[in-house]
Amino acid sequence: MSTPELGLPMVVPAQGLPARVRIHEVGARDGLQNEKATVPTPVKAEFIRRLADAGLTTIEATSFVHPKWVPQLADSEQLFPLVSDLAGDGGTPGVRLPVLVPNERGLDRALALGARQVAVFASATESFAKANLNRTVDESLAMFEPVVSRARADRAHVRGYVSMCFGDPWEGAVPVHQVVRVCRALLDMGCHELSLGDTIGVATPGHVQNLLAELNEEGVPTDVLGVHFHDTYGQALANTLASLQHGVTTVDASAGGLGGCPYAKSATGNLATEDLVWMLQGLGVDTGVDLGRLTATSVWMAGQLGRPSPSRTVKALSHQE
């Protein structure tokens, strides 16, 4: 039985929230890159198409990293052409299909296939920059500068991910000024938007609002910010609500709660898109997403992976144990 048939969740709007939230769906990239088994390319393409059919308008498709580092996404050149028609044709609006590009070589590969949205992946801490990019924070920023410049010259939209914004498994608590410095650098080099990552899921609402306020004070406007929470300690929805109360309107989430981070072992699953949509639907915040279709997509994907979805909403609506 679908949620409209049940009349759930009951819609009770709250003051001080945006009328609409854009969900940046990361399941096909951030979710699947953390799977032990490699998902076949046709299954990935079908997953993306089903997500689009559920109403998601931004779906991160893949990553153009070297296959040695993320073998689960080694098929990016085969996958992207299978879904690129979703992006629309000419003046026809379609689905945004951002891809991760770690360096200029990755950018070349993405642009050659017609990608119009790209993302770079920075770190707020030295330890994670070394683990993930084998560079210092400053060296990684220097590497991204020509990537962002060339992407913008090609009229591509550029997102800057900032990981370890709230805590780091090696360094512990991350000072807010450290995060602000990296965000400011990415914005100054030309990124159109930034995604603040709680990579190991240790953020709490007060910490989130403090970081957002500090970013504003340093000239980083709220309208360029997105948030990316992991649910390690069950705080992802609370942190999302705190972000919305501050004015954030872009939220990263992963269908079925897929994902983590291969370079940070304490990073568990992303915020489940279904759990996010359930909360927003109850608050009267528009997402354009059909929760029934999205849930069915995650149940289908769970079947492909051979295990149940960790999303509480998926379990409740599909009667999974």
C-alpha positions as CSV (number, residue, x, y, z in Angstrom):
1,M,0.0,0.0,0.0
2,S,1.4,3.4,-1.0
3,T,1.7,6.4,1.3
4,P,-1.1,8.4,-0.5
5,E,-3.5,5.5,0.1
6,L,-2.5,5.5,3.8
7,G,-2.7,9.2,4.1
8,L,0.8,9.3,5.6
9,P,2.7,11.1,6.7
10,M,0.3,13.6,8.0
11,V,1.4,17.0,6.7
12,V,2.0,19.5,9.5
13,P,4.2,22.5,8.2
14,A,6.7,24.1,10.4
15,Q,7.7,27.7,10.3
16,G,11.1,28.9,9.0
17,L,11.6,26.1,6.4
18,P,12.1,26.5,2.7
19,A,9.1,25.7,0.4
20,R,11.2,23.4,-1.7
21,V,14.3,21.3,-1.3
22,R,16.5,19.9,-4.1
23,I,17.7,16.4,-3.3
24,H,21.2,15.7,-4.7
25,E,20.9,11.9,-5.1
26,V,24.3,10.2,-4.6
27,G,23.3,6.5,-4.4
28,A,24.6,5.6,-7.9
29,R,28.0,7.0,-7.2
30,D,28.7,7.4,-3.5
31,G,26.5,4.5,-2.6
32,L,27.7,1.9,-5.1
33,Q,31.4,2.8,-4.8
34,N,31.4,1.4,-1.2
35,E,29.9,-2.0,-2.2
36,K,32.2,-5.0,-2.0
37,A,30.9,-6.5,-5.2
38,T,30.9,-4.6,-8.5
39,V,27.4,-3.9,-9.8
40,P,27.0,-4.7,-13.5
41,T,26.9,-1.6,-15.7
42,P,23.3,-2.3,-17.1
43,V,22.0,-2.5,-13.5
44,K,23.6,0.8,-12.6
45,A,22.0,2.4,-15.7
46,E,18.6,0.9,-14.7
47,F,19.1,2.2,-11.2
48,I,19.7,5.8,-12.4
49,R,16.7,5.6,-14.8
50,R,14.4,4.4,-12.0
51,L,15.6,7.2,-9.7
52,A,14.8,9.7,-12.5
53,D,11.4,8.1,-12.9
54,A,10.8,8.6,-9.2
55,G,11.2,12.4,-9.7
56,L,14.8,13.0,-8.7
57,T,16.2,15.8,-10.8
58,T,19.9,15.6,-9.7
59,I,21.5,12.1,-9.8
60,E,25.2,11.8,-9.4
61,A,26.0,9.2,-12.0
62,T,29.6,8.0,-11.5
63,S,33.2,9.0,-10.9
64,F,36.0,9.4,-13.4
65,V,38.7,8.3,-11.0
66,H,41.4,5.8,-11.8
67,P,40.0,2.2,-11.6
68,K,42.8,1.3,-9.3
69,W,41.4,3.5,-6.6
70,V,37.7,2.8,-7.0
71,P,37.2,-0.4,-9.0
72,Q,33.5,-0.4,-8.5
73,L,33.2,2.7,-10.7
74,A,35.7,1.5,-13.4
75,D,32.9,1.4,-16.0
76,S,32.3,5.2,-16.0
77,E,33.0,5.5,-19.7
78,Q,30.6,2.7,-20.5
79,L,27.9,3.8,-18.0
80,F,27.6,7.6,-18.8
81,P,26.5,7.1,-22.5
82,L,23.7,4.7,-21.3
83,V,22.0,7.5,-19.2
84,S,23.1,10.7,-20.8
85,D,19.9,11.1,-22.7
86,L,18.2,11.8,-19.3
87,A,19.9,15.2,-19.3
88,G,17.6,16.5,-22.0
89,D,18.3,17.8,-25.5
90,G,19.1,21.4,-26.4
91,G,16.7,23.6,-24.6
92,T,14.7,20.8,-23.0
93,P,15.3,20.6,-19.3
94,G,16.3,17.2,-18.0
95,V,18.0,15.4,-15.1
96,R,21.3,16.8,-13.8
97,L,23.9,14.0,-14.0
98,P,27.0,15.3,-12.1
99,V,30.1,13.2,-12.1
100,L,33.2,13.2,-9.8
101,V,36.5,14.3,-11.5
102,P,39.6,14.1,-9.3
103,N,42.0,15.8,-11.7
104,E,42.4,17.2,-15.2
105,R,42.6,13.7,-16.7
106,G,39.3,12.8,-15.1
107,L,37.8,16.1,-16.4
108,D,39.0,15.3,-19.9
109,R,37.3,11.9,-19.9
110,A,34.0,13.4,-18.5
111,L,33.8,16.3,-20.9
112,A,34.6,14.0,-23.8
113,L,31.4,12.1,-23.0
114,G,29.3,15.3,-22.7
115,A,29.1,15.7,-18.9
116,R,27.8,19.2,-18.0
117,Q,28.1,18.9,-14.2
118,V,31.3,17.9,-12.5
119,A,32.5,17.8,-8.9
120,V,35.9,17.9,-7.1
121,F,36.4,16.2,-3.7
122,A,38.4,18.2,-1.2
123,S,39.2,17.6,2.5
124,A,39.1,19.9,5.5
125,T,41.8,17.8,7.2
126,E,45.3,16.8,6.4
127,S,44.9,13.2,7.4
128,F,42.0,12.5,5.0
129,A,43.6,14.5,2.2
130,K,46.6,12.2,2.5
131,A,44.4,9.0,2.7
132,N,42.1,10.0,-0.1
133,L,44.2,12.1,-2.5
134,N,47.8,11.3,-1.3
135,R,48.3,15.1,-1.0
136,T,48.2,17.8,1.6
137,V,45.1,20.0,1.8
138,D,47.0,22.8,0.0
139,E,48.4,20.5,-2.7
140,S,44.9,19.1,-3.4
141,L,43.5,22.6,-3.7
142,A,46.3,23.5,-6.2
143,M,45.4,20.3,-8.2
144,F,41.7,21.3,-8.3
145,E,42.3,24.9,-9.5
146,P,43.0,24.1,-13.2
147,V,40.1,21.5,-13.1
148,V,37.6,24.1,-11.9
149,S,39.0,26.8,-14.3
150,R,38.8,24.5,-17.3
151,A,35.4,23.2,-16.4
152,R,34.0,26.7,-16.1
153,A,35.6,27.7,-19.4
154,D,33.6,24.8,-20.9
155,R,30.5,26.1,-19.3
156,A,30.2,23.1,-17.0
157,H,28.7,23.5,-13.5
158,V,31.2,22.7,-10.7
159,R,30.4,21.4,-7.3
160,G,33.1,21.3,-4.5
161,Y,32.8,18.5,-2.0
162,V,34.4,19.2,1.4
163,S,34.8,16.0,3.5
164,M,35.5,15.7,7.2
165,C,33.7,19.0,8.0
166,F,32.7,17.9,11.6
167,G,35.1,15.2,12.6
168,D,38.0,13.1,11.4
169,P,38.8,9.5,12.4
170,W,42.5,10.3,12.8
171,E,42.4,13.9,14.0
172,G,39.2,14.0,16.0
173,A,37.1,17.2,16.2
174,V,37.7,19.5,13.2
175,P,38.0,23.2,14.0
176,V,35.4,25.3,12.2
177,H,38.0,27.8,10.8
178,Q,39.7,24.9,9.1
179,V,36.5,24.0,7.2
180,V,35.8,27.6,6.4
181,R,39.3,28.1,4.9
182,V,38.8,25.1,2.4
183,C,35.3,26.2,1.5
184,R,36.4,29.8,0.9
185,A,39.3,28.5,-1.3
186,L,36.9,26.3,-3.4
187,L,34.5,29.2,-3.8
188,D,37.3,31.6,-4.8
189,M,38.6,29.3,-7.4
190,G,35.2,29.2,-9.1
191,C,33.0,26.4,-7.7
192,H,29.3,27.1,-8.2
193,E,28.2,25.2,-5.1
194,L,29.7,23.4,-2.1
195,S,28.7,20.3,-0.3
196,L,29.5,20.1,3.4
197,G,30.3,16.5,4.3
198,D,29.9,14.9,7.7
199,T,31.9,11.9,6.5
200,I,31.9,9.9,9.7
201,G,28.5,11.1,11.0
202,V,29.6,12.8,14.2
203,A,27.9,16.2,13.7
204,T,25.1,17.4,15.9
205,P,22.6,20.2,15.1
206,G,24.3,23.0,17.1
207,H,27.6,22.2,15.4
208,V,25.9,22.3,12.0
209,Q,24.3,25.7,12.7
210,N,27.6,27.1,14.1
211,L,29.5,26.1,10.9
212,L,26.8,27.5,8.6
213,A,26.9,30.8,10.6
214,E,30.7,31.0,10.4
215,L,30.6,30.3,6.7
216,N,28.2,33.2,6.2
217,E,30.4,35.5,8.3
218,E,33.3,34.7,6.0
219,G,31.3,35.6,2.9
220,V,30.1,32.1,1.9
221,P,26.4,32.5,1.2
222,T,23.9,29.9,2.2
223,D,22.4,29.6,-1.3
224,V,25.7,27.9,-2.6
225,L,25.7,25.4,0.2
226,G,24.5,21.8,0.3
227,V,24.8,19.3,3.2
228,H,25.9,15.7,3.1
229,F,25.2,13.8,6.3
230,H,26.0,10.2,7.3
231,D,23.8,8.5,9.9
232,T,26.5,6.8,12.0
233,Y,25.0,8.1,15.3
234,G,21.4,8.5,14.0
235,Q,21.8,12.3,13.7
236,A,21.5,12.8,9.9
237,L,17.8,13.9,9.9
238,A,18.3,16.2,12.9
239,N,21.3,17.8,11.3
240,T,19.4,18.2,8.0
241,L,16.5,19.9,9.8
242,A,19.0,22.3,11.5
243,S,20.4,23.1,8.0
244,L,17.0,23.8,6.6
245,Q,16.2,26.1,9.5
246,H,19.3,28.0,8.5
247,G,18.1,28.3,4.9
248,V,19.9,25.5,3.1
249,T,17.8,24.1,0.2
250,T,20.1,21.4,-1.2
251,V,20.5,18.1,0.6
252,D,22.6,15.1,-0.4
253,A,21.0,11.7,0.1
254,S,21.4,8.1,-1.1
255,A,18.5,5.9,-2.2
256,G,18.0,3.1,0.3
257,G,20.8,4.5,2.6
258,L,23.6,3.0,0.4
259,G,27.1,4.1,0.9
260,G,29.9,5.2,3.2
261,C,33.5,6.1,2.4
262,P,36.2,3.6,1.3
263,Y,38.9,5.7,2.8
264,A,37.3,6.3,6.2
265,K,36.3,3.0,7.8
266,S,34.1,4.5,10.5
267,A,31.9,6.1,7.8
268,T,28.6,4.3,7.6
269,G,25.7,4.8,5.3
270,N,24.5,8.0,3.9
271,L,21.2,9.6,4.9
272,A,18.6,7.5,3.1
273,T,16.6,9.5,0.5
274,E,13.4,7.8,1.5
275,D,13.8,8.9,5.1
276,L,14.6,12.4,4.0
277,V,11.5,12.5,1.7
278,W,9.2,11.2,4.4
279,M,10.3,13.9,6.8
280,L,10.1,16.7,4.2
281,Q,6.7,15.4,3.0
282,G,5.4,15.6,6.6
283,L,6.7,19.1,6.9
284,G,5.0,20.2,3.7
285,V,8.3,20.8,2.0
286,D,8.2,20.0,-1.8
287,T,10.8,17.7,-3.3
288,G,9.1,16.6,-6.5
289,V,9.8,13.0,-5.5
290,D,7.3,10.1,-5.6
291,L,8.0,8.3,-2.4
292,G,6.3,5.1,-3.5
293,R,8.3,4.8,-6.7
294,L,11.5,5.7,-4.9
295,T,10.9,3.0,-2.3
296,A,10.2,0.5,-5.0
297,T,13.5,1.4,-6.7
298,S,15.4,0.9,-3.4
299,V,13.7,-2.5,-2.9
300,W,14.7,-3.5,-6.4
301,M,18.3,-2.4,-5.9
302,A,18.4,-4.2,-2.6
303,G,17.5,-7.3,-4.5
304,Q,20.3,-6.7,-6.9
305,L,22.7,-6.4,-4.1
306,G,21.3,-9.4,-2.2
307,R,20.6,-7.7,1.1
308,P,17.8,-5.6,2.6
309,S,17.9,-1.8,2.5
310,P,19.0,-0.1,5.7
311,S,16.5,2.7,5.2
312,R,13.8,2.7,8.0
313,T,11.3,4.1,5.6
314,V,11.9,1.5,3.0
315,K,11.6,-1.2,5.6
316,A,8.3,0.2,6.9
317,L,6.7,0.8,3.5
318,S,7.8,-2.5,2.0
319,H,7.2,-4.5,5.1
320,Q,10.8,-5.8,5.1
321,E,12.3,-7.2,8.3
